[in-house]
């Protein structure tokens, strides 16, 4: 079973890692590209928003799509 808390923490520490942990590689790559762009492009004002959204979506996906064994 996926650990939703771990997915959220991974994605908050490094946006996209939680999605990769969940098995959604393309979503993870998206967040790995978008978040640094938002940090740089907005001078740091909106980068934190991407971190929070990335963590929330990783948590939501892990909760909604448990691994069945």
BASESE-741025 format. One record per residue (C-alpha): x, y, z; residue number from 1; residue in one letter. Coordinates in nm, 4 decimals, always signed. Each point is the difference from the previous one (the first is absolute). Example, Ala and Ser with C-alpha at 12.3 -4.5 7.8 and 13.67 -1.06 7.14 Angstrom:
BASESE-741025
REC       px       py       pz palum keza
REC  +1.2300  -0.4500  +0.7800     1    a
REC  +0.1370  +0.3440  -0.0660     2    s
This chain:
BASESE-741025
REC       px       py       pz palum keza
REC  +0.0000  +0.0000  +0.0000     1    x
REC  +0.1206  +0.3493  -0.0786     2    x
REC  +0.0697  +0.2184  +0.2981     3    x
REC  -0.1817  +0.3278  -0.0718     4    x
REC  +0.1929  +0.1850  +0.2697     5    x
REC  +0.3336  -0.1071  -0.1434     6    x
REC  -0.1106  +0.1027  -0.3491     7    x
REC  -0.0948  +0.3454  +0.1297     8    x
REC  +0.3265  +0.0461  +0.1896     9    x
REC  +0.2107  -0.1143  -0.2950    10    x
REC  -0.1820  +0.2362  -0.2314    11    x
REC  +0.0285  +0.2903  +0.2429    12    x
REC  +0.3753  -0.0518  +0.0436    13    x
REC  +0.0623  -0.0456  -0.3731    14    x
REC  -0.3054  +0.0724  -0.2147    15    x
REC  -0.0741  -0.2948  -0.2247    16    x
REC  +0.1586  -0.2687  +0.2169    17    x
REC  -0.3325  -0.0842  +0.1626    18    x
REC  -0.1594  -0.0468  -0.3407    19    x
REC  +0.2893  -0.2209  -0.1104    20    x
REC  -0.0402  -0.2011  +0.3227    21    x
REC  -0.3670  -0.0425  -0.0948    22    x
REC  +0.0997  -0.1288  -0.3441    23    x
REC  -0.1160  +0.3035  -0.1984    24    x
REC  +0.3319  +0.0802  -0.1642    25    x
REC  -0.1233  +0.2655  -0.2441    26    x
REC  -0.1740  +0.1926  +0.2773    27    x
REC  +0.3207  -0.0165  +0.2002    28    x
REC  +0.2056  +0.1349  -0.2885    29    x
REC  -0.2584  +0.2768  -0.0474    30    x
REC  +0.0412  +0.1151  +0.3616    31    x
REC  +0.3790  -0.0348  -0.0209    32    x
REC  -0.0018  +0.2458  -0.2911    33    x
REC  -0.2798  +0.2391  +0.1001    34    x
REC  +0.0944  +0.0636  +0.3622    35    x
REC  +0.3552  +0.1299  -0.0583    36    x
REC  -0.1394  +0.2069  -0.2860    37    x
REC  -0.2524  +0.1588  +0.2341    38    x
REC  +0.2668  +0.0688  +0.2629    39    x
REC  +0.2256  +0.1674  -0.2548    40    x
REC  -0.2690  +0.1600  -0.2157    41    x
REC  -0.1815  +0.1694  +0.2875    42    x
REC  +0.3019  +0.0842  +0.2101    43    x
REC  -0.1013  -0.2534  +0.2635    44    x
REC  -0.3549  +0.1259  +0.0505    45    x
REC  -0.1895  -0.2962  -0.1472    46    x
REC  +0.2492  -0.2845  +0.0347    47    x
REC  -0.1400  -0.0939  +0.3397    48    x
REC  -0.3468  -0.0293  -0.1555    49    x
REC  +0.1306  -0.2677  -0.2376    50    x
REC  +0.1583  -0.1860  +0.2920    51    x
REC  -0.3303  -0.0093  +0.1878    52    x
REC  -0.2057  -0.0970  -0.3062    53    x
REC  +0.2488  -0.2721  -0.0927    54    x
REC  -0.0139  -0.1469  +0.3507    55    x
REC  -0.3803  +0.0185  +0.0101    56    x
REC  -0.0435  -0.1703  -0.3367    57    x
REC  +0.2480  -0.2751  +0.0928    58    x
REC  -0.1905  -0.0637  +0.3230    59    x
REC  -0.3375  +0.0037  -0.1752    60    x
REC  +0.1139  -0.2427  -0.2719    61    x
REC  +0.1552  -0.2416  +0.2510    62    x
REC  -0.3203  +0.0037  +0.2054    63    x
REC  -0.2321  -0.0463  -0.2977    64    x
REC  +0.2075  -0.2665  -0.1765    65    x
REC  +0.1315  -0.2578  +0.2482    66    x
REC  +0.2160  -0.2786  -0.1352    67    x
REC  -0.1845  -0.3289  -0.0054    68    x
REC  +0.2080  -0.3051  +0.0686    69    x
